[in-house]
Amino acid sequence: MSVPMPHESPQATDAKPGTLFLVGDVFAEFAHHEGVFTVSQLARLIRNGAFPESAGGAGGVRVSVGQGVSLFDVQYVRDTLARRGLTDLVVIDDQALHTRAGREIAHKHRSENVLISAPRPVGDDWYEADLLVDGDNEVMSDHLTGQHMQGMLATEAGRQMFIAVAEQFYLPHEAVGSSYFVIDSFATRYRNFLFPLPAVVRCRVLAHRTPHRTRMTFHCELSVSQGGSETAGMEVRFTAFDTQVSHAKETRAAQRSLQDGVALATAAAAAQAPAPARAEVRTS
């Protein structure tokens, strides 16, 4: 989803002298900015002998990994550096990629669809995680406009974040990985463009309670921040159900929906059926 907002230039606010940003090839448009390279661009510069000299001398360069880059991509760049004997001159900061949230707490079957690192506590009922957008992520598969990332990525990252926080820090041990999450309300406000640079997802648990042994309810605030500015904020209320209970509820709801659908289809067919022919009566 492209979100209409006043244009603002992307700023590498976390950059330090000698720091460059590496982004996935899918973000080639954003790589037109100075100090930003796609994986393919950087590998080509290394092979041609133009890097790291092109980055301001041989005093050492730090490469900060942005969005759209996988561990496989990072290893490709490292192998290219090694072949030219440049390993010691370039430091690639890929630590966040090694902490991607696991399947059990992110509720995703494929790692490329996980958008966050494992959440870490930063205060009482406060948690944060790194935004980790893989170039092959399902949300990226058929939509890319300009230099910014679609707003749905922020929304999906927020959804994964509150599930992971609940799983990792609030649910009973025996319920982790076996709970069913139902969203009661989910409001999102977009404030700024989200660019393929490092970003942080934060979650504050405002309230949580256990009204019944089979469920726990939550009220949370979430945000996605980049360069010290909030790009999107969310407020969510949701319930974590015992899987067996939720499946029974879902089955009953599905049956009701099917019955309603059959009734509507039957009524529509009856309304469209031609009226029976009227017999013509002749008199002599």
C-alpha positions as CSV (number, residue, x, y, z in Angstrom):
1,M,0.0,0.0,0.0
2,S,1.4,3.3,-1.0
3,V,0.5,6.0,1.6
4,P,0.0,9.5,0.3
5,M,2.1,11.8,2.4
6,P,4.1,15.0,1.9
7,H,7.4,14.1,0.3
8,E,10.4,14.1,2.5
9,S,13.9,13.1,1.5
10,P,15.3,9.9,3.1
11,Q,17.9,10.6,5.6
12,A,20.6,8.3,6.9
13,T,20.5,9.8,10.3
14,D,22.3,6.9,11.9
15,A,25.2,7.1,9.6
16,K,28.7,7.6,10.9
17,P,31.9,8.7,9.1
18,G,32.9,5.8,6.9
19,T,29.5,4.1,7.1
20,L,27.6,3.0,4.0
21,F,24.2,1.4,3.7
22,L,23.5,-1.9,1.9
23,V,20.0,-2.6,0.5
24,G,18.4,-5.3,-1.5
25,D,18.4,-5.2,-5.3
26,V,14.7,-4.6,-5.2
27,F,15.4,-1.1,-3.8
28,A,17.6,0.0,-6.7
29,E,15.7,3.3,-7.0
30,F,16.7,4.2,-3.4
31,A,20.3,3.3,-4.1
32,H,20.6,6.4,-6.3
33,H,21.4,8.3,-3.0
34,E,25.0,8.8,-2.1
35,G,26.3,6.3,0.4
36,V,23.7,3.6,-0.5
37,F,24.4,0.5,-2.6
38,T,22.4,-2.5,-3.6
39,V,24.0,-5.9,-3.1
40,S,24.7,-6.3,-6.8
41,Q,26.2,-2.8,-7.1
42,L,28.5,-3.3,-4.2
43,A,29.7,-6.7,-5.4
44,R,30.4,-5.2,-8.8
45,L,32.4,-2.3,-7.4
46,I,34.5,-4.8,-5.3
47,R,35.2,-7.0,-8.3
48,N,36.2,-3.9,-10.4
49,G,38.6,-2.7,-7.7
50,A,36.7,0.5,-7.1
51,F,35.8,-0.4,-3.5
52,P,36.6,0.4,-0.7
53,E,38.8,3.1,-2.4
54,S,35.6,4.7,-3.8
55,A,34.2,5.1,-0.2
56,G,36.9,7.4,0.9
57,G,40.2,5.6,1.3
58,A,41.5,2.5,2.8
59,G,41.1,3.5,6.4
60,G,38.2,1.0,6.9
61,V,34.6,1.1,5.9
62,R,31.5,0.1,7.9
63,V,28.6,-1.3,6.0
64,S,25.2,-1.1,7.7
65,V,22.6,-3.6,6.4
66,G,19.3,-2.0,5.5
67,Q,16.2,-3.7,4.2
68,G,15.9,-6.3,1.5
69,V,19.2,-8.0,2.4
70,S,19.4,-11.6,3.4
71,L,22.3,-13.5,5.2
72,F,22.9,-15.2,1.8
73,D,23.4,-11.8,0.2
74,V,25.8,-10.7,3.0
75,Q,27.8,-13.9,2.5
76,Y,28.0,-13.2,-1.2
77,V,29.5,-9.7,-0.5
78,R,31.9,-11.2,2.1
79,D,33.1,-13.8,-0.4
80,T,33.6,-11.1,-3.0
81,L,35.7,-9.1,-0.6
82,A,37.7,-12.2,0.4
83,R,38.7,-12.9,-3.2
84,R,40.3,-9.5,-3.4
85,G,41.9,-9.6,0.1
86,L,39.7,-6.8,1.4
87,T,38.1,-8.6,4.3
88,D,39.9,-6.7,7.0
89,L,39.1,-3.3,5.4
90,V,35.3,-3.7,5.4
91,V,33.1,-4.4,8.4
92,I,29.5,-5.5,7.6
93,D,27.1,-5.0,10.4
94,D,24.6,-7.9,9.9
95,Q,24.0,-8.7,13.6
96,A,20.2,-8.1,13.4
97,L,19.8,-10.6,10.6
98,H,21.0,-13.3,13.0
99,T,18.2,-12.6,15.4
100,R,15.2,-13.0,13.2
101,A,12.2,-14.2,15.2
102,G,11.5,-17.9,14.9
103,R,8.5,-19.6,13.5
104,E,7.0,-20.4,16.9
105,I,6.6,-16.8,18.0
106,A,6.2,-15.1,14.6
107,H,3.5,-17.5,13.4
108,K,5.0,-17.7,9.9
109,H,6.1,-20.8,8.1
110,R,8.7,-19.2,5.9
111,S,11.6,-17.2,7.3
112,E,11.5,-14.6,4.4
113,N,8.0,-13.7,5.6
114,V,9.2,-12.9,9.2
115,L,9.6,-9.1,9.4
116,I,11.1,-8.7,12.9
117,S,13.9,-9.9,15.1
118,A,13.1,-11.6,18.4
119,P,11.7,-8.9,20.7
120,R,13.8,-7.7,23.5
121,P,12.6,-6.0,26.7
122,V,13.6,-2.3,27.1
123,G,11.5,-1.4,30.1
124,D,8.4,-2.4,32.1
125,D,6.0,-3.8,29.5
126,W,8.1,-2.2,26.7
127,Y,9.7,-4.2,24.0
128,E,11.5,-3.6,20.7
129,A,12.7,-5.5,17.7
130,D,14.6,-4.7,14.5
131,L,12.6,-4.5,11.3
132,L,14.0,-7.1,8.9
133,V,12.4,-7.0,5.4
134,D,13.5,-9.8,3.1
135,G,13.5,-9.0,-0.6
136,D,11.3,-12.1,-1.1
137,N,8.8,-11.2,1.6
138,E,5.2,-12.0,0.6
139,V,4.1,-8.3,1.0
140,M,6.9,-7.3,-1.4
141,S,6.0,-9.8,-4.1
142,D,3.8,-7.6,-6.3
143,H,4.0,-4.0,-5.1
144,L,6.8,-1.5,-5.1
145,T,6.4,2.2,-5.7
146,G,9.2,4.8,-5.8
147,Q,11.9,4.7,-3.1
148,H,9.8,4.0,0.0
149,M,8.4,0.7,1.3
150,Q,4.6,0.1,1.3
151,G,2.8,0.9,4.4
152,M,1.4,-2.6,4.7
153,L,4.9,-3.7,5.7
154,A,4.7,-1.6,8.8
155,T,1.3,-2.9,9.6
156,E,2.3,-6.5,9.2
157,A,5.5,-5.9,11.3
158,G,3.3,-4.5,14.0
159,R,1.0,-7.6,13.9
160,Q,3.9,-9.9,14.1
161,M,5.4,-7.9,17.0
162,F,2.4,-8.0,19.3
163,I,2.0,-11.8,18.7
164,A,5.7,-12.4,19.3
165,V,5.7,-10.3,22.5
166,A,2.6,-12.1,23.8
167,E,4.1,-15.5,23.0
168,Q,7.6,-14.7,24.4
169,F,6.8,-12.7,27.6
170,Y,3.1,-13.2,28.7
171,L,1.6,-16.5,27.7
172,P,2.0,-19.5,30.0
173,H,4.9,-21.7,29.0
174,E,2.5,-24.5,27.9
175,A,0.6,-22.2,25.7
176,V,3.5,-20.9,23.6
177,G,3.2,-21.9,20.0
178,S,-0.2,-23.4,20.5
179,S,-2.4,-20.3,21.0
180,Y,-4.7,-18.8,18.4
181,F,-4.8,-15.0,18.1
182,V,-7.9,-13.1,17.2
183,I,-7.8,-9.3,16.6
184,D,-10.6,-7.3,18.1
185,S,-9.5,-3.9,16.7
186,F,-6.4,-2.7,14.9
187,A,-5.9,1.0,14.1
188,T,-2.9,2.3,12.1
189,R,-1.8,5.8,11.5
190,Y,1.0,6.6,9.0
191,R,3.2,9.6,9.8
192,N,6.2,9.4,7.4
193,F,7.6,7.3,4.6
194,L,9.4,4.1,5.5
195,F,12.6,3.7,3.6
196,P,14.8,0.6,3.2
197,L,17.1,1.7,6.0
198,P,17.4,0.2,9.5
199,A,14.2,0.6,11.5
200,V,12.9,-0.4,14.9
201,V,9.5,-1.9,15.9
202,R,8.3,-1.1,19.4
203,C,5.5,-2.5,21.5
204,R,4.0,-1.3,24.8
205,V,1.6,-3.6,26.6
206,L,-0.9,-1.2,28.1
207,A,-3.1,-3.9,29.7
208,H,-3.4,-7.7,29.8
209,R,-5.7,-9.9,31.7
210,T,-6.9,-13.5,31.9
211,P,-10.8,-13.5,32.1
212,H,-10.8,-17.3,31.6
213,R,-8.2,-20.0,31.8
214,T,-8.7,-20.6,28.0
215,R,-7.9,-17.0,26.9
216,M,-5.9,-13.9,27.6
217,T,-6.8,-10.4,26.4
218,F,-4.3,-7.6,25.5
219,H,-4.3,-3.9,24.7
220,C,-1.1,-2.6,23.1
221,E,0.5,0.4,21.4
222,L,3.0,-0.2,18.6
223,S,5.2,1.9,16.4
224,V,7.7,1.6,13.6
225,S,10.6,4.2,13.9
226,Q,13.4,5.1,11.6
227,G,16.2,7.6,12.2
228,G,14.6,8.6,15.5
229,S,11.2,9.5,13.9
230,E,8.0,7.5,14.0
231,T,6.8,6.3,10.5
232,A,3.7,4.5,11.7
233,G,1.8,4.0,15.0
234,M,-0.7,1.3,15.8
235,E,-3.2,0.5,18.6
236,V,-4.4,-3.0,18.9
237,R,-6.7,-5.1,21.1
238,F,-6.6,-8.8,20.7
239,T,-7.2,-12.1,22.4
240,A,-5.0,-15.2,22.6
241,F,-7.2,-18.3,22.8
242,D,-6.5,-21.9,23.7
243,T,-6.3,-23.6,20.2
244,Q,-8.9,-26.2,20.9
245,V,-11.4,-23.6,22.1
246,S,-10.7,-21.3,19.1
247,H,-11.0,-24.1,16.6
248,A,-14.4,-25.0,18.0
249,K,-15.6,-21.4,17.8
250,E,-14.2,-21.0,14.3
251,T,-15.9,-24.2,13.1
252,R,-19.3,-23.1,14.4
253,A,-18.8,-19.6,12.8
254,A,-17.8,-21.3,9.5
255,Q,-21.0,-23.5,9.5
256,R,-23.2,-20.4,10.2
257,S,-21.5,-18.5,7.4
258,L,-22.0,-21.4,5.0
259,Q,-25.7,-21.7,5.9
260,D,-26.1,-18.0,5.4
261,G,-24.4,-18.2,2.0
262,V,-26.6,-21.1,0.8
263,A,-29.7,-19.2,1.9
264,L,-28.6,-16.1,0.0
265,A,-27.7,-18.0,-3.1
266,T,-31.1,-19.8,-3.0
267,A,-32.9,-16.5,-2.7
268,A,-31.0,-14.9,-5.5
269,A,-31.6,-17.9,-7.8
270,A,-35.3,-17.7,-7.0
271,A,-35.4,-14.0,-7.8
272,Q,-33.8,-14.5,-11.1
273,A,-35.9,-17.4,-12.2
274,P,-38.3,-16.6,-15.1
275,A,-42.0,-16.4,-14.2
276,P,-44.1,-19.4,-15.2
277,A,-45.8,-19.0,-18.6
278,R,-49.5,-18.0,-18.3
279,A,-52.0,-20.2,-20.2
280,E,-53.9,-18.3,-22.9
281,V,-57.6,-18.7,-22.6
282,R,-59.6,-18.4,-25.8
283,T,-63.3,-17.8,-26.0
284,S,-65.5,-18.5,-29.0
